[in-house]
Amino acid sequence: QVQLVESGGGLVQAGGSLRLSCAASGLIFSVYNMAWFRQAPGKEREFVAAIKWTGDSTKYGDTIQGRLTISRDNAKNTVYLQMNSLSDEDTAVYYCAAGRSSWLWPTRQYAYEYWGQGTQVTVSS
């Protein structure tokens, strides 16, 4: 059974930082592209960042503006999202996703077969 378990969310002041983690089990982590999406209240889920299974290619959402960094540790079956200079616009539930489709569509939700339950990030201004 595939499981993706996010952690590291919480309440942070504007301008602060958080590092989210997503621990994967039940799959061969090293062959999966991994991504982070987020969903704010009343809004659609949006793409945040993705990293190719090889670890040598990344993609970021248009609103990220260099503040977030995705990385992976295949030895630990874990993907990370380092978030800096947080603002209230970053408040959302953050979801981890895993997929084996082509790297041509890393920003699309349909490229990912497995999803975590999400972790809440709340930024206070």
Solvent accessible surface area in square Angstrom, and as a share of the most:
residue,aa,sasa,rsa
1,Q,190,0.85
2,V,37,0.21
3,Q,98,0.44
4,L,11,0.05
5,V,88,0.50
6,E,18,0.08
7,S,59,0.38
8,G,38,0.37
9,G,29,0.28
10,G,30,0.29
11,L,131,0.65
12,V,22,0.13
13,Q,139,0.62
14,A,52,0.41
15,G,56,0.53
16,G,22,0.21
17,S,57,0.37
18,L,34,0.17
19,R,133,0.49
20,L,0,0.00
21,S,24,0.16
22,C,0,0.00
23,A,51,0.40
24,A,7,0.05
25,S,53,0.34
26,G,54,0.52
27,L,25,0.12
28,I,123,0.63
29,F,4,0.02
30,S,45,0.29
31,V,47,0.27
32,Y,23,0.09
33,N,8,0.04
34,M,0,0.00
35,A,0,0.00
36,W,0,0.00
37,F,1,0.01
38,R,13,0.05
39,Q,62,0.27
40,A,23,0.18
41,P,112,0.70
42,G,93,0.90
43,K,138,0.58
44,E,156,0.70
45,R,68,0.25
46,E,66,0.30
47,F,24,0.10
48,V,0,0.00
49,A,0,0.00
50,A,0,0.00
51,I,8,0.04
52,K,54,0.23
53,W,113,0.40
54,T,62,0.36
55,G,35,0.33
56,D,116,0.60
57,S,35,0.23
58,T,61,0.36
59,K,95,0.40
60,Y,71,0.27
61,G,13,0.12
62,D,143,0.74
63,T,73,0.42
64,I,2,0.01
65,Q,148,0.66
66,G,75,0.72
67,R,48,0.18
68,L,5,0.03
69,T,73,0.42
70,I,7,0.03
71,S,47,0.30
72,R,35,0.13
73,D,42,0.22
74,N,62,0.32
75,A,101,0.78
76,K,137,0.58
77,N,52,0.27
78,T,13,0.08
79,V,0,0.00
80,Y,30,0.11
81,L,0,0.00
82,Q,60,0.27
83,M,0,0.00
84,N,60,0.31
85,S,64,0.41
86,L,3,0.01
87,S,42,0.27
88,D,76,0.40
89,E,143,0.64
90,D,1,0.01
91,T,30,0.17
92,A,1,0.01
93,V,40,0.23
94,Y,0,0.00
95,Y,33,0.12
96,C,0,0.00
97,A,0,0.00
98,A,0,0.00
99,G,0,0.00
100,R,149,0.54
101,S,41,0.27
102,S,55,0.35
103,W,53,0.19
104,L,133,0.66
105,W,112,0.39
106,P,14,0.09
107,T,43,0.25
108,R,124,0.45
109,Q,77,0.34
110,Y,153,0.58
111,A,5,0.04
112,Y,12,0.05
113,E,95,0.43
114,Y,78,0.30
115,W,71,0.25
116,G,7,0.06
117,Q,165,0.73
118,G,22,0.21
119,T,19,0.11
120,Q,85,0.38
121,V,0,0.00
122,T,48,0.28
123,V,8,0.04
124,S,44,0.28
125,S,127,0.82
